Amino acid sequence: MTQFDNDEKDLLLQHQIEIAEGILESKAKYRKVVQASIAGWVKDFQNGHIKFNTVDDLRKLIELDLKLQADE
């Protein structure tokens, strides 16, 4: 294997690492948005602004949060 082959592999590996880091960073940001949405939903529910016919929205947010956690 030549130095050129090693350099190519190193560049590819570095690129893959950067992509993985970007994905993890995005997931962390999405989790913050989901968590803030859940907190807002609970607050609105406690204040009587949300009725039981919209509980499905909370379920979807919780499922999304769990999926994001499972992918970590």
Secondary structure, DSSP 8 states (H G I E B T S, - for coil): --HHHHHHHHHHHHHHHHHHHHHHHHHHHHHHHHHHHHHHHHHHHHTT-S-GGGHHHHHHHHHHHHHHHHT-
